């Protein structure tokens, strides 16, 4: 059997069900081997889109994503999406054919490229093809983005065929986490707050039970939005997206426990959100993450679920019932009512800035109307830009898998393709891609892929005819803005040209066709070109730019 076929079979045997990519000569055989084994290949229009699709798929499905590209330019075309995945620690394997002859047109230093963007690098050898491929998949499953080098000459080599089940690897012995200092801090606290991050996305149940036991309020970083959806003590996102009530309550905490979160500047508003008097604890499986963004008072090494369960065991807590000194703190009926009344951005009063001569819709009004209109069972995928706080905070999600936030590299233009990957992962849900007009124009070519897939997809363009972040960053200082502002463009017509349904929205009444589209059959994506008001920057932007 040729090595390319072994690689495809082993990946499928490890659980790879979908592979995204653009096929050229270098990845033709390995991709066909995956398909022959039983995987589904999703053909993208561009390798950059394919990389974001694999990323969005992995985040939403909670499994390893697979990307297949051509050697040389196929890899470099995928580089931005690959960097976003690596920075987000998305479990993903990139099948990267290698032209190893330095004089080849396709030659690039693949190990150096992977290292430059923070990805792991593995290479398949002819005599160990199955073992090398399996090792790469397992590394990805542990939370790495892995570039798997497939030298062209090695792919064609004949090796011993793989037979029988995939070899199991003995699990690494797990040391019981040392939780006594954390336990003492929880028992002493009167106003504890949990902030759960990306590393806690699978830990809703034990964290909720522990919060109940010690009277903690629950918050998340943006990457973990939806983790505590429906919980009466959920404050939603901390940091720049935080509601006034969330900022007030976190600012009054005497203990903040970061679960799988490094408390970066976005989550802590450049350190100002957490009061100086609060004890700060960081729980993470990776000790290298401790204190990387701010000083912490206590650290606990271990997986979030294991640490939470260990503390619960020491408290002697079952599935219900509060225990500990902290239960006399803030969980009062009065606070529960305040969270119900003021815990969402849509309940915060604002002056509508739409209408008038501009014939535009306020992005808050747009987002509120969409939230009421769309089914609750949804996946919201958000691109980067001035607009991104509105869909992130006005569109509710049912759970942590319902929110895909590709912001680790802060690149505009990844949201649409990421949404396609999410839609493949969860075709049972309506996928909503929220993008700015700049990001949409960058990625519109993947509407071809969206039409081919015929999956339920709603694309909402927050169209301010500009790169809004730059307008509101430099405009107040009097800089010329001609390079970042554009004439009004009929983006809905562009979408129709790709085979989608297209709709231009300037008022809430213009959304009525969305209701009809939602009624079905929804076999064509719907693209909404919402002409949004742009008199001022989004509420979080001024604070965010302090980090630039």
N, C-alpha and C positions, 0 to 999 in steps of 0.2 A: 504494500500500500504506500502511496506517496505521502510525504509529510503533510502537505496541504490538507489531504483528506483526514489524516489522523488528527490534526488540529481542530478541524470542524467537528469531528465526531466526539472528541473529548470535551470540547466546550458545550456541546449539546448535552452530553452525558452529565455534566456538572449542573445543568439547569438553564442554559441559555436558550430562551424561547423566541426571542426577537433579536434581529440584528439590523442596524440602520447603517446606511452608507451610500456611496457612489462607487460603482464597480469599474475598474480598469483592468489592464492585463495582469498587474501584480497581485490583485486580490480576487481575481476571477475564480480560481479553483477553490480557494478556501471558503469563499462565500457560497459557492455551489455545494460544497461539502456540508456546510451547515444546513442549507435548505434540504439537501437529500436526507440528512439525519432527522429532519422534522421541524427545524426552526423556520420562522417567518422572516423574510427579508423585506424591509421597507426602504424603497429607493427614494432618496432625497434629490432635490434639484442641485444642491451644492454641498460640498463636504462640511462647510461651516454649519449649515442647517442640520446635516446628519449628526454632527457632534452634539449640538444642542438637543436634538431629538433623543439621542441615547441618554443624555444627562437628565432631561425631563422625565423620560421613561423610568430610569433607575430611581429617581427621587419619589415618584408617585407610586410605583409598584413595590418599592422597598426591596429590590433585588438588584443583581448586577446588570448594568447596561452593556451593550456590545456595539462597537463602531467598527466598520470595515471600510478602508480607504486604499487608494492607489499609492504607490511609492512616490516619494519626493513631493510634488505639488499637491497630491491628495492629502498628505500629512500636513503640509504647511497651510493649506486652505482650511483645515479643521482646527488650527492652532488656538484661536480665540475661545471657541467652545471648549476645547480641551483644557485650556488654562482655567476657565471658570469651574469646570468639573474638578480639577485637581485642587484648586483653592477651597472648594466646598467639600472636599473629601468624598466626592460621589463615587460609589462603587462602580467602576467601569473598566472594561478592557478594550483597548484600541488595537485592532489588527493592523499593524503597520509594516507592509512589505519593505524590504531593504535592498537597495542597490549598493552593494558593498565595494564596488570598484570606484576609487576616488575620481577617475576620469569620466564616469558615467554622468550623463545629463541629470539623472535622477538622484545622484548621491547627495545626502545630507548626513550630518553627524547626529544620528538618531538618539543615542544615549545622552549627548549633551543637550539636545533639544528637550528631551523629557526632563532632565535635571533643571533646565532653565525655567520651566513652568511649574515645577514642584510635583511632577508625576513620577511614579516608579517606572523602572525599565527592566524588562525581562527579555531574553532572546531565546528562540527555539533552536535547539541543536538536532541534527539529523538522527543521532543515536539515542536521544532522550526526548523525542518530540512530545510524547504523551505526558511525561513527568513535568517537562518545562511548561507545557500549556496548562496542566492542572495546577501547578504552583502559581502561575499568573492569575488564574481565576480565583484561587483561594485568597491570594493577597488582595484582590479587588473586593471580595466578599467581606474581608476584615475592615474595609473602609478606605481603600486606596484607588486612585485612578492609575491604571497600569498601561503603559505602552509596551505591547508585545511585538518585538522585532521578529520579522519573518524574512530572513535573507532569501532572495529569489532562487539562488542555486540550491538552498536547503529545502525549499518548498517542493522542488521537483525530485528530490532524492527519494529513493525507495527505502523504506524502513519496515521493521516487523509490524504487522497489523496488530492493532489493539483488540483484545477480546475480553469478554467478561465484564463484570461491574467495575465502576470507578473505584480505585483503591481508596479506602478510608484512611484518614490521617488522624493519629491519636491526638486528642485535645490536649492543649497545654494545661498543666495543673494550675488551678486558680487559688491564689492566696486569699484568705478571708480578709476583707477590708477592715482597717482599724478605725472604728467609728466612735470611740469613747469621747474624744473632744467635741465632735459634732453633736453627739447625744447630749452632752452637758450644756452646750450652747443652746440647743433647742429647748431643753428643760428650763433654762434660765430666761429665755426671751419672752417678752410680753407682746411684741409686735413683729413677728417674723414674716418675711416675704421669701418665697421661692421664685427664682428666675430660671426657667428651663430653656436650654438652647438646643442646637442641632444634635448634640450628643445625647439628648434625653427624649428624642422623638418616639422611642418605643417604650417609654416608661410612664405613661399616663397613670395606669392603675396604682402602682406602688407609691408614686409621688402624691397622688390624690389622697390615698389612705394616710400617708405620713402627714400631709398638711392638715387633714382632719384631726389627727392625733395631737398635733401641737398648735393648732389654731392659726396656721399660716395662711396668708393670701397668696394667690397664684398669678404669676406673670410669665411671659415668654420673650425670647428674642424674636425678631421678625422671621428668622429661619424656622422657628417652631410654632408659628401661628396656627391656631386650631387645636393645639395639644389638649387644652383644657376647655374646649368649646362645650357650652351647656352647664358648666359648673357654676354655682351661684357665687363663688368667691374668685372667679376668674377676672383679672384686671386686663387681660389681653396683652398687647405688645408694650414692652418697656422701651425707653429711649426716645428717639426723635418722633416716633409715631404715637407715643403715649398720649392718652387723653389727659386733660387737666386733672381729673380725679386720680388717675393712675399715678401721675407725677407727684401729686400731693401725698398719696398713701405710701409710695416707695420712699419718698422724702422723709416720712415719719417713722420708718422701720428702725428697730434696734438690732435686727439680725437679717442679713441677706445671704441666702444660700444659692450659689450659682451651680446648677446641675447641668453638666455638659455644655456650659457656656463660658467663654473666656472674658466676658464682660468688656467687650470692645467699646470704642468711643461712641458707636451708634447706639448700643444698648444702654449706655450710662450717660448719654448726653455730655460726652467729654469729661466724664467723672463727676459731674455736678448733680446727677440724679440721686445717687446714694449718699446719705448724710455722713459726714466725717465721724460721727459718734457711733455709727452702726458697726457691729462685728460682721466681717465679710468672710464667708467660707466658700471655697471652690472645690467641687467634686468633679473629677475627670479621670478617665482610664489612662490618660497620657500625662505623666508627671511633667513632661516638657511644656505643657500648657499652663502650668501653675504660674500665676503672676505675670503673664506675658503682656497684659494690657493695663494692669493696675495692681497695687499692692493688695494682698489678702492676708487675713489674720490666721486662718486655718486652712489646711488642705487635706483632702481625703483622696487617695489613689484607689480607683476601682471603677467598674462599670456602674452607671447610674442606678440601674435596677437592683444590682447586688448590694450597693451601699444603702439604698432606701429600705430594702428588705432586711438588711442587718440591723438597721436602727429600729425598725418596727419590731423585730424579734427581741431586741434588748428592752424595748418599752413594754413588751408583753401585750401588744395590741392585736386584736382580731380584725375582722373586716369592718367593724363599726365601733364607735365609742371614743370620745376624746380622752386623752391622758396627758398629764404634765402641767407644769406651771403656766405654760403659755395659753392655756384654754381660758384664762380670765382676761385675755387681751382684746383683740379687736373684732372678733366674730360676734357682733351684736346684731339684733334685728334692725337697728337703725342704719348700720353700715350696709347690711344686705340690701336695704331699700335704696340707699344712695347708689350702690353699684347697679341695681336694676334701672334706676332713673337716669344715671349720668355716666355709666360705664362704657357707652358706645359713642363714637364721634357723631353719629347722626342725631344724637340727643343734645349735642352742644349747639346753642343758637349761633346763627351766622347771618350776615346780610347778603342776600343773593345778588351776584354781580353779572348775571346774564341778561339777555334781552337788549333793548335799546338799539342804538344805531349799529352796534357791532353784530347784531343778530346771532349771538352766541349763547351757549348754555353754560351755567356755572358747573364746574366739574363735581362739586358736592351734590348739587341737585340731580345731575345726571346719574351719579353713582347711587344715590338713595333710590331713585326711580328704578334703576336696574336691579338693585337688591330686592325690591318689592316684587319685581316682575319675574325674575328668574327662579327656577326650581331650587329648593334648598340643597338638593343632592348635586353638588357641583365641584369642579376643580378650578381654582382661580390661579392663573399663571401671570406673573407681572414682569414686564420688561423694566429697564432702567430709564430714569429721566425725571424731570420736574414733576410730572403728573403722578408718579408711582404711589404716593401716599394715599391717593383717593381710592383706587380699587383695593389697595392693601387693607385699608381701615374701614371703608364703607361697605365692601362686599363681604358678607359673612361666609364662613366655610364650615362644613360639617365636622371636620376632624383635621388632624395634622397632615394627612395625605391629601387633603383638599386644597393645599396652598403650596405653590411652587415659586420660590423667590430666588432668582438667579442673579445675585448681587455681589458675590464674593470678589469678582474682578471689576465690577461696576461698568460693564460694557453695555452700551446701547445696541439693540438689534438682535438679542438672543431670545426674546420672549415668545415670538410667534412659533419658531421651530421647537422650543422647549414645550410649548403647549401641544404641538402635534405628538411629541413623545408621550406626554401625559395622557392625551386622548387615546393613544394606543394601549397604554397601561390600564386605563379605566374607561372603556367604551360605554359602560353602564351609566356614567355621569356626564352631564353637560360640562364641557371644558370651555372656560372663558379665558381668552388671551387678551390681556390689557396692555396696550402699547401706546407709545407716543407716535406722532406723525414721522419723526425722524427715524425711529426704530422700525416703523412699518415699511418705509421706503427702502431701508437697508435690506430688509428680509422678505419683501413681497414676493420674490421668486418662489418661495416655498408654498405660496397659495396653490401652485400646481400640484404639489404633494398633498395638500389638504383636500383638493378636489378629488384626486385619485383615491384617497383613503375613504372618502364619503363618511367620515365620522362626525358626530355631533360637535360642532365647533362654532363658537361665537367669538369674533374678533372685535374688540372695542378700541377704536383709535381716539385717544384724547388729543385732538388736532388743534394746536395753537399756531400753526404755520411758522414754526420756529424751533430751534433747539432752545427750549424754554429755560433750561438750567443756566445756560450761558447768558441769555437775555437778562435774567434776574440777578445773575452774579455780577455782570459788568455794566449793565444799563444804569443802575443808580449812580455810578461814578462818572457818567457822561461819556463812556467809550462808544465809538461807532458800532452799530449792530448789523450792518448790511450783510456781513458774512454769516450771520446765524439766523436771519429772518428771510422768509420766502413768500412768494405770492400764494394766494389761496389756490389749492389744488383739489380737484374732484377725485379724492381717493376711493370713493365708492365706485366710480366708473372704472378705475384701475382694477378694483377687485372683481367687478363684473367681467372685465376682459379676461381674467384668469378662470372664469367659470363659477364664481361665487355669486351669491345674492349680495347686493350692495344697497346701503341705506345711508342717507345724509340726515343728521339730526342737529337741529338748532333749538328745539323746545322739547319739553316732556311729551307733548302731544305727538311729536314726530316719531316716538317710540312705539306707537300702536302696531306697526307691521311686525315688530319683534314678537308680540303676543301671538300673531298668526303663525310666524315661523316656529315658535316653540310648540304650537299645537301639532306640528309634524307634517310630513315625515322627517324633516331635518336631514335630508340626504346631501344637501349642498351647504357648505359653510356660509354663515351670514357675517358680513363685515359692516360694522357701523362706523361711519366717518362722523364723529361728534365734534362739531365746531365749538370748542370750549373757550370761555372767557380767559383772558391772559393779562389782565391789568396788573396783577401782582403775582409774585412767586407763591408756591405752595407753602403751607404753614411751617413745614419742617425744614425748608430749604436754607433759610438764613443760618440756623443752627448747624446744619449739615456742612455748609461751606467753611465752617471754622476748622474742619479737618483737612482742608486743601492748602 
